[in-house]
């Protein structure tokens, strides 16, 4: 992925990784807000996973390259670096990305089942990402917000 320019090297301080993780946790909290629209919940759940993937990349001194497919590269890189618990991150995130895209561009409204599916993915993914972050850099422990 590096050779193809799909991922690029970019050093990140632990505080920057923690800030990216904090954004992921905040998006996860937003996704679960009472009264939030289904579309809003889908977008926030997806954003939480995407930001968490970016945090994993940052821990390893990486970021996605620009251009089409940069979200996919974030998830693929995080899956490659995150260990067994994140081995299904790419196909799972593709389903959530499809729900997000539909919520943004499709006139058909998503329903409670799609919302529940996205929230379940997020609730499963974020703890695995947090664990991967701590395995990559145990010094992050005092900086990372707990999730949930």
N, CA, C and O atoms as a GROMACS GRO file, in nm:
protein
  592
    1UNK      N    1   0.082  -0.119   0.000
    1UNK     CA    2   0.000   0.000   0.000
    1UNK      C    3   0.087   0.126   0.000
    1UNK      O    4   0.052   0.227  -0.061
    2UNK      N    5   0.201   0.119   0.069
    2UNK     CA    6   0.293   0.233   0.070
    2UNK      C    7   0.354   0.255  -0.068
    2UNK      O    8   0.360   0.368  -0.116
    3UNK      N    9   0.398   0.149  -0.131
    3UNK     CA   10   0.461   0.161  -0.262
    3UNK      C   11   0.366   0.217  -0.366
    3UNK      O   12   0.409   0.289  -0.456
    4UNK      N   13   0.238   0.187  -0.354
    4UNK     CA   14   0.139   0.236  -0.449
    4UNK      C   15   0.088   0.376  -0.413
    4UNK      O   16   0.010   0.434  -0.488
    5UNK      N   17   0.132   0.430  -0.301
    5UNK     CA   18   0.086   0.562  -0.260
    5UNK      C   19  -0.050   0.563  -0.195
    5UNK      O   20  -0.108   0.669  -0.170
    6UNK      N   21  -0.102   0.444  -0.167
    6UNK     CA   22  -0.234   0.436  -0.105
    6UNK      C   23  -0.227   0.471   0.044
    6UNK      O   24  -0.323   0.522   0.101
    7UNK      N   25  -0.113   0.444   0.104
    7UNK     CA   26  -0.082   0.490   0.240
    7UNK      C   27   0.046   0.571   0.232
    7UNK      O   28   0.134   0.544   0.150
    8UNK      N   29   0.054   0.670   0.318
    8UNK     CA   30   0.173   0.755   0.323
    8UNK      C   31   0.225   0.762   0.464
    8UNK      O   32   0.150   0.749   0.561
    9UNK      N   33   0.355   0.781   0.474
    9UNK     CA   34   0.416   0.796   0.606
    9UNK      C   35   0.390   0.936   0.659
    9UNK      O   36   0.405   1.036   0.588
   10UNK      N   37   0.351   0.941   0.784
   10UNK     CA   38   0.330   1.070   0.852
   10UNK      C   39   0.338   1.044   1.002
   10UNK      O   40   0.249   0.982   1.060
   11UNK      N   41   0.444   1.091   1.062
   11UNK     CA   42   0.463   1.071   1.206
   11UNK      C   43   0.351   1.140   1.283
   11UNK      O   44   0.304   1.247   1.245
   12UNK      N   45   0.310   1.077   1.392
   12UNK     CA   46   0.206   1.133   1.478
   12UNK      C   47   0.250   1.115   1.623
   12UNK      O   48   0.291   1.007   1.664
   13UNK      N   49   0.240   1.222   1.699
   13UNK     CA   50   0.268   1.215   1.842
   13UNK      C   51   0.155   1.140   1.912
   13UNK      O   52   0.043   1.137   1.862
   14UNK      N   53   0.184   1.080   2.026
   14UNK     CA   54   0.078   1.010   2.100
   14UNK      C   55  -0.044   1.098   2.126
   14UNK      O   56  -0.157   1.048   2.125
   15UNK      N   57  -0.023   1.225   2.150
   15UNK     CA   58  -0.136   1.316   2.174
   15UNK      C   59  -0.224   1.331   2.050
   15UNK      O   60  -0.345   1.349   2.062
   16UNK      N   61  -0.164   1.323   1.933
   16UNK     CA   62  -0.241   1.330   1.810
   16UNK      C   63  -0.323   1.202   1.789
   16UNK      O   64  -0.438   1.208   1.744
   17UNK      N   65  -0.264   1.089   1.821
   17UNK     CA   66  -0.338   0.962   1.813
   17UNK      C   67  -0.455   0.966   1.910
   17UNK      O   68  -0.566   0.928   1.875
   18UNK      N   69  -0.430   1.013   2.031
   18UNK     CA   70  -0.536   1.021   2.132
   18UNK      C   71  -0.647   1.117   2.088
   18UNK      O   72  -0.764   1.091   2.115
   19UNK      N   73  -0.611   1.226   2.021
   19UNK     CA   74  -0.712   1.320   1.973
   19UNK      C   75  -0.799   1.256   1.864
   19UNK      O   76  -0.920   1.278   1.860
   20UNK      N   77  -0.737   1.178   1.776
   20UNK     CA   78  -0.813   1.108   1.672
   20UNK      C   79  -0.907   1.006   1.737
   20UNK      O   80  -1.022   0.993   1.697
   21UNK      N   81  -0.856   0.933   1.836
   21UNK     CA   82  -0.939   0.836   1.909
   21UNK      C   83  -1.055   0.908   1.978
   21UNK      O   84  -1.168   0.858   1.977
   22UNK      N   85  -1.028   1.023   2.037
   22UNK     CA   86  -1.134   1.099   2.105
   22UNK      C   87  -1.244   1.136   2.006
   22UNK      O   88  -1.362   1.128   2.039
   23UNK      N   89  -1.207   1.174   1.885
   23UNK     CA   90  -1.307   1.206   1.782
   23UNK      C   91  -1.391   1.082   1.750
   23UNK      O   92  -1.512   1.091   1.731
   24UNK      N   93  -1.326   0.967   1.745
   24UNK     CA   94  -1.399   0.842   1.718
   24UNK      C   95  -1.500   0.815   1.830
   24UNK      O   96  -1.615   0.780   1.802
   25UNK      N   97  -1.457   0.829   1.954
   25UNK     CA   98  -1.546   0.805   2.068
   25UNK      C   99  -1.662   0.906   2.068
   25UNK      O  100  -1.776   0.869   2.097
   26UNK      N  101  -1.633   1.031   2.037
   26UNK     CA  102  -1.739   1.132   2.034
   26UNK      C  103  -1.840   1.103   1.923
   26UNK      O  104  -1.960   1.121   1.944
   27UNK      N  105  -1.794   1.058   1.807
   27UNK     CA  106  -1.886   1.020   1.700
   27UNK      C  107  -1.970   0.901   1.742
   27UNK      O  108  -2.089   0.893   1.709
   28UNK      N  109  -1.908   0.806   1.814
   28UNK     CA  110  -1.983   0.691   1.864
   28UNK      C  111  -2.092   0.734   1.961
   28UNK      O  112  -2.204   0.682   1.957
   29UNK      N  113  -2.060   0.828   2.048
   29UNK     CA  114  -2.161   0.879   2.141
   29UNK      C  115  -2.273   0.948   2.066
   29UNK      O  116  -2.391   0.931   2.098
   30UNK      N  117  -2.236   1.028   1.965
   30UNK     CA  118  -2.338   1.095   1.883
   30UNK      C  119  -2.431   0.994   1.818
   30UNK      O  120  -2.553   1.013   1.816
   31UNK      N  121  -2.375   0.885   1.766
   31UNK     CA  122  -2.455   0.784   1.696
   31UNK      C  123  -2.562   0.724   1.785
   31UNK      O  124  -2.665   0.676   1.736
   32UNK      N  125  -2.540   0.726   1.916
   32UNK     CA  126  -2.631   0.662   2.009
   32UNK      C  127  -2.728   0.760   2.077
   32UNK      O  128  -2.806   0.720   2.164
   33UNK      N  129  -2.723   0.887   2.038
   33UNK     CA  130  -2.808   0.988   2.101
   33UNK      C  131  -2.955   0.959   2.079
   33UNK      O  132  -2.998   0.927   1.968
   34UNK      N  133  -3.032   0.971   2.185
   34UNK     CA  134  -3.177   0.959   2.174
   34UNK      C  135  -3.228   1.070   2.084
   34UNK      O  136  -3.185   1.185   2.096
   35UNK      N  137  -3.317   1.038   1.995
   35UNK     CA  138  -3.378   1.138   1.910
   35UNK      C  139  -3.299   1.170   1.784
   35UNK      O  140  -3.349   1.244   1.699
   36UNK      N  141  -3.178   1.118   1.770
   36UNK     CA  142  -3.101   1.142   1.649
   36UNK      C  143  -3.167   1.064   1.535
   36UNK      O  144  -3.212   0.951   1.553
   37UNK      N  145  -3.171   1.126   1.420
   37UNK     CA  146  -3.231   1.059   1.304
   37UNK      C  147  -3.154   0.931   1.271
   37UNK      O  148  -3.038   0.916   1.308
   38UNK      N  149  -3.220   0.842   1.201
   38UNK     CA  150  -3.155   0.718   1.159
   38UNK      C  151  -3.036   0.750   1.068
   38UNK      O  152  -2.929   0.692   1.083
   39UNK      N  153  -3.056   0.843   0.975
   39UNK     CA  154  -2.946   0.881   0.885
   39UNK      C  155  -2.830   0.941   0.964
   39UNK      O  156  -2.714   0.911   0.936
   40UNK      N  157  -2.860   1.024   1.062
   40UNK     CA  158  -2.755   1.082   1.145
   40UNK      C  159  -2.680   0.975   1.222
   40UNK      O  160  -2.558   0.982   1.236
   41UNK      N  161  -2.752   0.876   1.273
   41UNK     CA  162  -2.689   0.767   1.347
   41UNK      C  163  -2.600   0.684   1.255
   41UNK      O  164  -2.490   0.644   1.294
   42UNK      N  165  -2.646   0.658   1.133
   42UNK     CA  166  -2.565   0.581   1.038
   42UNK      C  167  -2.435   0.654   1.005
   42UNK      O  168  -2.328   0.593   1.004
   43UNK      N  169  -2.446   0.782   0.979
   43UNK     CA  170  -2.326   0.859   0.944
   43UNK      C  171  -2.230   0.868   1.063
   43UNK      O  172  -2.109   0.854   1.046
   44UNK      N  173  -2.283   0.890   1.182
   44UNK     CA  174  -2.196   0.901   1.300
   44UNK      C  175  -2.131   0.767   1.334
   44UNK      O  176  -2.014   0.764   1.374
   45UNK      N  177  -2.203   0.657   1.320
   45UNK     CA  178  -2.145   0.525   1.346
   45UNK      C  179  -2.032   0.497   1.248
   45UNK      O  180  -1.926   0.448   1.287
   46UNK      N  181  -2.055   0.529   1.121
   46UNK     CA  182  -1.949   0.509   1.021
   46UNK      C  183  -1.829   0.598   1.053
   46UNK      O  184  -1.715   0.552   1.049
   47UNK      N  185  -1.855   0.724   1.084
   47UNK     CA  186  -1.745   0.817   1.115
   47UNK      C  187  -1.664   0.766   1.234
   47UNK      O  188  -1.542   0.779   1.235
   48UNK      N  189  -1.731   0.710   1.334
   48UNK     CA  190  -1.660   0.656   1.450
   48UNK      C  191  -1.562   0.548   1.408
   48UNK      O  192  -1.446   0.547   1.451
   49UNK      N  193  -1.607   0.457   1.325
   49UNK     CA  194  -1.518   0.350   1.278
   49UNK      C  195  -1.405   0.403   1.192
   49UNK      O  196  -1.291   0.358   1.204
   50UNK      N  197  -1.436   0.497   1.104
   50UNK     CA  198  -1.335   0.554   1.016
   50UNK      C  199  -1.228   0.628   1.097
   50UNK      O  200  -1.109   0.611   1.073
   51UNK      N  201  -1.271   0.710   1.191
   51UNK     CA  202  -1.176   0.784   1.274
   51UNK      C  203  -1.091   0.688   1.358
   51UNK      O  204  -0.972   0.713   1.379
   52UNK      N  205  -1.151   0.581   1.406
   52UNK     CA  206  -1.075   0.482   1.482
   52UNK      C  207  -0.969   0.417   1.394
   52UNK      O  208  -0.856   0.394   1.438
   53UNK      N  209  -1.006   0.387   1.268
   53UNK     CA  210  -0.908   0.330   1.175
   53UNK      C  211  -0.793   0.428   1.150
   53UNK      O  212  -0.677   0.387   1.143
   54UNK      N  213  -0.826   0.555   1.138
   54UNK     CA  214  -0.722   0.656   1.120
   54UNK      C  215  -0.628   0.662   1.241
   54UNK      O  216  -0.508   0.685   1.226
   55UNK      N  217  -0.683   0.642   1.360
   55UNK     CA  218  -0.600   0.641   1.481
   55UNK      C  219  -0.500   0.526   1.478
   55UNK      O  220  -0.385   0.543   1.516
   56UNK      N  221  -0.544   0.409   1.432
   56UNK     CA  222  -0.450   0.296   1.422
   56UNK      C  223  -0.339   0.329   1.324
   56UNK      O  224  -0.221   0.306   1.353
   57UNK      N  225  -0.375   0.383   1.209
   57UNK     CA  226  -0.272   0.420   1.112
   57UNK      C  227  -0.175   0.520   1.173
   57UNK      O  228  -0.053   0.507   1.158
   58UNK      N  229  -0.228   0.621   1.242
   58UNK     CA  230  -0.143   0.724   1.302
   58UNK      C  231  -0.046   0.664   1.403
   58UNK      O  232   0.069   0.707   1.412
   59UNK      N  233  -0.091   0.566   1.478
   59UNK     CA  234  -0.004   0.499   1.576
   59UNK      C  235   0.118   0.437   1.508
   59UNK      O  236   0.225   0.427   1.567
   60UNK      N  237   0.099   0.396   1.384
   60UNK     CA  238   0.207   0.334   1.307
   60UNK      C  239   0.277   0.432   1.213
   60UNK      O  240   0.354   0.392   1.126
   61UNK      N  241   0.249   0.562   1.230
   61UNK     CA  242   0.314   0.663   1.147
   61UNK      C  243   0.265   0.666   1.004
   61UNK      O  244   0.341   0.695   0.912
   62UNK      N  245   0.136   0.635   0.985
   62UNK     CA  246   0.079   0.629   0.850
   62UNK      C  247  -0.049   0.710   0.842
   62UNK      O  248  -0.111   0.743   0.943
   63UNK      N  249  -0.087   0.740   0.720
   63UNK     CA  250  -0.216   0.801   0.690
   63UNK      C  251  -0.254   0.757   0.549
   63UNK      O  252  -0.168   0.719   0.471
   64UNK      N  253  -0.382   0.763   0.516
   64UNK     CA  254  -0.421   0.727   0.379
   64UNK      C  255  -0.368   0.830   0.280
   64UNK      O  256  -0.353   0.948   0.313
   65UNK      N  257  -0.339   0.784   0.160
   65UNK     CA  258  -0.308   0.877   0.052
   65UNK      C  259  -0.437   0.944   0.008
   65UNK      O  260  -0.546   0.901   0.047
   66UNK      N  261  -0.427   1.046  -0.070
   66UNK     CA  262  -0.547   1.116  -0.116
   66UNK      C  263  -0.614   1.041  -0.229
   66UNK      O  264  -0.565   0.939  -0.278
   67UNK      N  265  -0.726   1.092  -0.269
   67UNK     CA  266  -0.794   1.038  -0.386
   67UNK      C  267  -0.900   0.935  -0.354
   67UNK      O  268  -0.928   0.904  -0.238
   68UNK      N  269  -0.956   0.884  -0.460
   68UNK     CA  270  -1.063   0.787  -0.448
   68UNK      C  271  -1.017   0.664  -0.373
   68UNK      O  272  -0.906   0.614  -0.393
   69UNK      N  273  -1.103   0.615  -0.286
   69UNK     CA  274  -1.073   0.496  -0.209
   69UNK      C  275  -0.994   0.519  -0.082
   69UNK      O  276  -0.947   0.423  -0.020
   70UNK      N  277  -0.976   0.645  -0.042
   70UNK     CA  278  -0.894   0.669   0.078
   70UNK      C  279  -0.960   0.616   0.205
   70UNK      O  280  -0.890   0.580   0.298
   71UNK      N  281  -1.093   0.611   0.211
   71UNK     CA  282  -1.159   0.550   0.328
   71UNK      C  283  -1.130   0.400   0.330
   71UNK      O  284  -1.099   0.344   0.435
   72UNK      N  285  -1.140   0.337   0.214
   72UNK     CA  286  -1.110   0.194   0.206
   72UNK      C  287  -0.968   0.164   0.252
   72UNK      O  288  -0.944   0.065   0.322
   73UNK      N  289  -0.875   0.249   0.213
   73UNK     CA  290  -0.736   0.229   0.252
   73UNK      C  291  -0.719   0.245   0.403
   73UNK      O  292  -0.638   0.176   0.464
   74UNK      N  293  -0.793   0.337   0.462
   74UNK     CA  294  -0.786   0.353   0.607
   74UNK      C  295  -0.828   0.225   0.676
   74UNK      O  296  -0.762   0.178   0.768
   75UNK      N  297  -0.940   0.167   0.630
   75UNK     CA  298  -0.988   0.043   0.692
   75UNK      C  299  -0.895  -0.074   0.660
   75UNK      O  300  -0.870  -0.158   0.747
   76UNK      N  301  -0.844  -0.082   0.537
   76UNK     CA  302  -0.755  -0.192   0.500
   76UNK      C  303  -0.625  -0.185   0.580
   76UNK      O  304  -0.575  -0.287   0.628
   77UNK      N  305  -0.570  -0.065   0.593
   77UNK     CA  306  -0.447  -0.050   0.672
   77UNK      C  307  -0.469  -0.084   0.818
   77UNK      O  308  -0.386  -0.151   0.879
   78UNK      N  309  -0.580  -0.037   0.873
   78UNK     CA  310  -0.611  -0.067   1.014
   78UNK      C  311  -0.630  -0.217   1.034
   78UNK      O  312  -0.586  -0.272   1.135
   79UNK      N  313  -0.695  -0.283   0.940
   79UNK     CA  314  -0.715  -0.428   0.951
   79UNK      C  315  -0.581  -0.501   0.946
   79UNK      O  316  -0.558  -0.596   1.021
   80UNK      N  317  -0.492  -0.456   0.858
   80UNK     CA  318  -0.362  -0.521   0.846
   80UNK      C  319  -0.276  -0.502   0.970
   80UNK      O  320  -0.198  -0.589   1.007
   81UNK      N  321  -0.292  -0.387   1.034
   81UNK     CA  322  -0.209  -0.356   1.151
   81UNK      C  323  -0.274  -0.394   1.284
   81UNK      O  324  -0.206  -0.404   1.385
   82UNK      N  325  -0.405  -0.414   1.283
   82UNK     CA  326  -0.479  -0.430   1.407
   82UNK      C  327  -0.492  -0.569   1.462
   82UNK      O  328  -0.546  -0.587   1.572
   83UNK      N  329  -0.446  -0.668   1.391
   83UNK     CA  330  -0.451  -0.804   1.441
   83UNK      C  331  -0.581  -0.876   1.413
   83UNK      O  332  -0.669  -0.825   1.342
   84UNK      N  333  -0.593  -0.994   1.468
   84UNK     CA  334  -0.706  -1.084   1.442
   84UNK      C  335  -0.841  -1.021   1.472
   84UNK      O  336  -0.937  -1.044   1.399
   85UNK      N  337  -0.851  -0.944   1.577
   85UNK     CA  338  -0.980  -0.885   1.616
   85UNK      C  339  -1.035  -0.792   1.509
   85UNK      O  340  -1.155  -0.765   1.506
   86UNK      N  341  -0.948  -0.741   1.422
   86UNK     CA  342  -0.993  -0.650   1.316
   86UNK      C  343  -0.985  -0.712   1.178
   86UNK      O  344  -0.990  -0.642   1.077
   87UNK      N  345  -0.972  -0.844   1.171
   87UNK     CA  346  -0.954  -0.910   1.042
   87UNK      C  347  -1.074  -0.892   0.949
   87UNK      O  348  -1.057  -0.898   0.828
   88UNK      N  349  -1.193  -0.871   1.002
   88UNK     CA  350  -1.312  -0.851   0.919
   88UNK      C  351  -1.347  -0.704   0.901
   88UNK      O  352  -1.456  -0.671   0.854
   89UNK      N  353  -1.257  -0.616   0.938
   89UNK     CA  354  -1.286  -0.473   0.934
   89UNK      C  355  -1.321  -0.424   0.793
   89UNK      O  356  -1.412  -0.343   0.778
   90UNK      N  357  -1.252  -0.471   0.692
   90UNK     CA  358  -1.278  -0.422   0.556
   90UNK      C  359  -1.417  -0.463   0.508
   90UNK      O  360  -1.494  -0.375   0.471
   91UNK      N  361  -1.452  -0.591   0.507
   91UNK     CA  362  -1.587  -0.623   0.458
   91UNK      C  363  -1.698  -0.564   0.545
   91UNK      O  364  -1.801  -0.520   0.494
   92UNK      N  365  -1.677  -0.564   0.675
   92UNK     CA  366  -1.780  -0.506   0.764
   92UNK      C  367  -1.796  -0.357   0.740
   92UNK      O  368  -1.908  -0.306   0.736
   93UNK      N  369  -1.684  -0.287   0.725
   93UNK     CA  370  -1.693  -0.142   0.703
   93UNK      C  371  -1.756  -0.111   0.567
   93UNK      O  372  -1.821  -0.008   0.551
   94UNK      N  373  -1.737  -0.199   0.469
   94UNK     CA  374  -1.799  -0.177   0.338
   94UNK      C  375  -1.951  -0.179   0.349
   94UNK      O  376  -2.019  -0.100   0.284
   95UNK      N  377  -2.003  -0.268   0.431
   95UNK     CA  378  -2.148  -0.272   0.451
   95UNK      C  379  -2.198  -0.145   0.518
   95UNK      O  380  -2.300  -0.089   0.479
   96UNK      N  381  -2.125  -0.099   0.619
   96UNK     CA  382  -2.164   0.024   0.690
   96UNK      C  383  -2.148   0.144   0.597
   96UNK      O  384  -2.230   0.236   0.600
   97UNK      N  385  -2.042   0.144   0.516
   97UNK     CA  386  -2.022   0.254   0.421
   97UNK      C  387  -2.137   0.258   0.321
   97UNK      O  388  -2.181   0.365   0.280
   98UNK      N  389  -2.185   0.141   0.281
   98UNK     CA  390  -2.300   0.135   0.191
   98UNK      C  391  -2.425   0.194   0.256
   98UNK      O  392  -2.501   0.266   0.190
   99UNK      N  393  -2.446   0.165   0.383
   99UNK     CA  394  -2.561   0.223   0.455
   99UNK      C  395  -2.544   0.375   0.464
   99UNK      O  396  -2.641   0.450   0.444
  100UNK      N  397  -2.424   0.420   0.495
  100UNK     CA  398  -2.397   0.564   0.505
  100UNK      C  399  -2.422   0.633   0.371
  100UNK      O  400  -2.487   0.737   0.365
  101UNK      N  401  -2.370   0.574   0.264
  101UNK     CA  402  -2.388   0.632   0.131
  101UNK      C  403  -2.536   0.638   0.095
  101UNK      O  404  -2.584   0.737   0.042
  102UNK      N  405  -2.606   0.529   0.125
  102UNK     CA  406  -2.750   0.528   0.099
  102UNK      C  407  -2.823   0.635   0.178
  102UNK      O  408  -2.915   0.698   0.127
  103UNK      N  409  -2.781   0.655   0.302
  103UNK     CA  410  -2.849   0.755   0.384
  103UNK      C  411  -2.824   0.896   0.332
  103UNK      O  412  -2.905   0.986   0.353
  104UNK      N  413  -2.713   0.914   0.263
  104UNK     CA  414  -2.680   1.046   0.211
  104UNK      C  415  -2.743   1.072   0.074
  104UNK      O  416  -2.784   1.185   0.046
  105UNK      N  417  -2.752   0.971  -0.010
  105UNK     CA  418  -2.788   0.992  -0.149
  105UNK      C  419  -2.914   0.921  -0.196
  105UNK      O  420  -2.968   0.956  -0.302
  106UNK      N  421  -2.963   0.825  -0.122
  106UNK     CA  422  -3.078   0.747  -0.164
  106UNK      C  423  -3.204   0.807  -0.105
  106UNK      O  424  -3.209   0.835   0.015
  107UNK      N  425  -3.308   0.829  -0.186
  107UNK     CA  426  -3.431   0.886  -0.131
  107UNK      C  427  -3.506   0.791  -0.038
  107UNK      O  428  -3.593   0.835   0.037
  108UNK      N  429  -3.474   0.662  -0.042
  108UNK     CA  430  -3.539   0.566   0.046
  108UNK      C  431  -3.475   0.577   0.184
  108UNK      O  432  -3.352   0.570   0.197
  109UNK      N  433  -3.556   0.592   0.284
  109UNK     CA  434  -3.503   0.607   0.420
  109UNK      C  435  -3.461   0.472   0.476
  109UNK      O  436  -3.529   0.371   0.457
  110UNK      N  437  -3.351   0.473   0.545
  110UNK     CA  438  -3.308   0.353   0.618
  110UNK      C  439  -3.401   0.336   0.736
  110UNK      O  440  -3.469   0.430   0.778
  111UNK      N  441  -3.404   0.217   0.788
  111UNK     CA  442  -3.494   0.189   0.899
  111UNK      C  443  -3.421   0.154   1.027
  111UNK      O  444  -3.298   0.158   1.034
  112UNK      N  445  -3.499   0.120   1.128
  112UNK     CA  446  -3.440   0.085   1.258
  112UNK      C  447  -3.345  -0.034   1.251
  112UNK      O  448  -3.249  -0.041   1.328
  113UNK      N  449  -3.370  -0.128   1.161
  113UNK     CA  450  -3.282  -0.244   1.150
  113UNK      C  451  -3.142  -0.204   1.102
  113UNK      O  452  -3.042  -0.254   1.152
  114UNK      N  453  -3.137  -0.113   1.005
  114UNK     CA  454  -3.008  -0.066   0.955
  114UNK      C  455  -2.934   0.013   1.062
  114UNK      O  456  -2.812   0.002   1.077
  115UNK      N  457  -3.009   0.092   1.136
  115UNK     CA  458  -2.948   0.167   1.246
  115UNK      C  459  -2.889   0.071   1.349
  115UNK      O  460  -2.775   0.087   1.391
  116UNK      N  461  -2.966  -0.028   1.388
  116UNK     CA  462  -2.920  -0.125   1.488
  116UNK      C  463  -2.795  -0.200   1.438
  116UNK      O  464  -2.702  -0.225   1.514
  117UNK      N  465  -2.794  -0.233   1.310
  117UNK     CA  466  -2.679  -0.303   1.253
  117UNK      C  467  -2.553  -0.216   1.259
  117UNK      O  468  -2.447  -0.264   1.298
  118UNK      N  469  -2.566  -0.089   1.222
  118UNK     CA  470  -2.452   0.003   1.224
  118UNK      C  471  -2.402   0.025   1.366
  118UNK      O  472  -2.281   0.028   1.390
  119UNK      N  473  -2.493   0.039   1.460
  119UNK     CA  474  -2.452   0.060   1.600
  119UNK      C  475  -2.384  -0.064   1.656
  119UNK      O  476  -2.288  -0.053   1.732
  120UNK      N  477  -2.434  -0.182   1.620
  120UNK     CA  478  -2.372  -0.306   1.667
  120UNK      C  479  -2.230  -0.317   1.612
  120UNK      O  480  -2.139  -0.356   1.684
  121UNK      N  481  -2.211  -0.283   1.483
  121UNK     CA  482  -2.077  -0.286   1.422
  121UNK      C  483  -1.984  -0.190   1.497
  121UNK      O  484  -1.871  -0.226   1.531
  122UNK      N  485  -2.032  -0.071   1.523
  122UNK     CA  486  -1.951   0.030   1.592
  122UNK      C  487  -1.915  -0.018   1.733
  122UNK      O  488  -1.800  -0.003   1.775
  123UNK      N  489  -2.011  -0.074   1.804
  123UNK     CA  490  -1.987  -0.119   1.941
  123UNK      C  491  -1.890  -0.237   1.947
  123UNK      O  492  -1.823  -0.257   2.048
  124UNK      N  493  -1.883  -0.313   1.841
  124UNK     CA  494  -1.789  -0.425   1.833
  124UNK      C  495  -1.651  -0.378   1.786
  124UNK      O  496  -1.548  -0.428   1.832
  125UNK      N  497  -1.649  -0.282   1.696
  125UNK     CA  498  -1.525  -0.238   1.634
  125UNK      C  499  -1.441  -0.149   1.725
  125UNK      O  500  -1.321  -0.170   1.737
  126UNK      N  501  -1.502  -0.053   1.790
  126UNK     CA  502  -1.423   0.042   1.869
  126UNK      C  503  -1.345  -0.022   1.983
  126UNK      O  504  -1.229   0.015   2.002
  127UNK      N  505  -1.401  -0.114   2.060
  127UNK     CA  506  -1.317  -0.179   2.163
  127UNK      C  507  -1.198  -0.255   2.103
  127UNK      O  508  -1.089  -0.255   2.160
  128UNK      N  509  -1.220  -0.319   1.989
  128UNK     CA  510  -1.109  -0.391   1.924
  128UNK      C  511  -1.002  -0.294   1.876
  128UNK      O  512  -0.883  -0.324   1.884
  129UNK      N  513  -1.044  -0.177   1.828
  129UNK     CA  514  -0.947  -0.076   1.784
  129UNK      C  515  -0.870  -0.023   1.904
  129UNK      O  516  -0.748  -0.007   1.898
  130UNK      N  517  -0.940   0.004   2.014
  130UNK     CA  518  -0.871   0.056   2.133
  130UNK      C  519  -0.766  -0.044   2.181
  130UNK      O  520  -0.655  -0.005   2.219
  131UNK      N  521  -0.801  -0.171   2.179
  131UNK     CA  522  -0.705  -0.275   2.218
  131UNK      C  523  -0.585  -0.276   2.124
  131UNK      O  524  -0.471  -0.290   2.168
  132UNK      N  525  -0.610  -0.262   1.993
  132UNK     CA  526  -0.501  -0.259   1.896
  132UNK      C  527  -0.412  -0.137   1.916
  132UNK      O  528  -0.290  -0.146   1.900
  133UNK      N  529  -0.471  -0.025   1.952
  133UNK     CA  530  -0.392   0.096   1.980
  133UNK      C  531  -0.299   0.073   2.098
  133UNK      O  532  -0.182   0.112   2.095
  134UNK      N  533  -0.352   0.011   2.203
  134UNK     CA  534  -0.271  -0.013   2.323
  134UNK      C  535  -0.163  -0.118   2.300
  134UNK      O  536  -0.055  -0.110   2.358
  135UNK      N  537  -0.192  -0.215   2.214
  135UNK     CA  538  -0.088  -0.313   2.180
  135UNK      C  539   0.023  -0.248   2.099
  135UNK      O  540   0.140  -0.281   2.117
  136UNK      N  541  -0.013  -0.156   2.011
  136UNK     CA  542   0.086  -0.088   1.929
  136UNK      C  543   0.171   0.008   2.012
  136UNK      O  544   0.290   0.025   1.986
  137UNK      N  545   0.107   0.071   2.111
  137UNK     CA  546   0.179   0.168   2.194
  137UNK      C  547   0.118   0.170   2.334
  137UNK      O  548   0.026   0.248   2.359
  138UNK      N  549   0.168   0.086   2.424
  138UNK     CA  550   0.114   0.082   2.561
  138UNK      C  551   0.118   0.218   2.632
  138UNK      O  552   0.041   0.242   2.725
  139UNK      N  553   0.206   0.305   2.589
  139UNK     CA  554   0.215   0.438   2.649
  139UNK      C  555   0.092   0.524   2.623
  139UNK      O  556   0.077   0.630   2.684
  140UNK      N  557   0.006   0.480   2.533
  140UNK     CA  558  -0.118   0.555   2.506
  140UNK      C  559  -0.222   0.538   2.615
  140UNK      O  560  -0.318   0.615   2.621
  141UNK      N  561  -0.206   0.440   2.701
  141UNK     CA  562  -0.309   0.405   2.800
  141UNK      C  563  -0.363   0.525   2.876
  141UNK      O  564  -0.485   0.538   2.886
  142UNK      N  565  -0.280   0.614   2.931
  142UNK     CA  566  -0.336   0.725   3.005
  142UNK      C  567  -0.401   0.834   2.918
  142UNK      O  568  -0.470   0.922   2.968
  143UNK      N  569  -0.378   0.826   2.787
  143UNK     CA  570  -0.429   0.929   2.697
  143UNK      C  571  -0.562   0.893   2.630
  143UNK      O  572  -0.636   0.981   2.588
  144UNK      N  573  -0.592   0.764   2.621
  144UNK     CA  574  -0.710   0.720   2.546
  144UNK      C  575  -0.835   0.719   2.632
  144UNK      O  576  -0.837   0.662   2.741
  145UNK      N  577  -0.940   0.782   2.581
  145UNK     CA  578  -1.070   0.774   2.647
  145UNK      C  579  -1.116   0.629   2.648
  145UNK      O  580  -1.084   0.551   2.558
  146UNK      N  581  -1.191   0.595   2.749
  146UNK     CA  582  -1.254   0.463   2.752
  146UNK      C  583  -1.368   0.460   2.652
  146UNK      O  584  -1.430   0.563   2.623
  147UNK      N  585  -1.396   0.344   2.599
  147UNK     CA  586  -1.514   0.324   2.518
  147UNK      C  587  -1.575   0.194   2.561
  147UNK      O  588  -1.504   0.094   2.567
  148UNK      N  589  -1.701   0.189   2.591
  148UNK     CA  590  -1.804   0.294   2.581
  148UNK      C  591  -1.795   0.393   2.693
  148UNK      O  592  -1.875   0.488   2.698
   0.00000   0.00000   0.00000
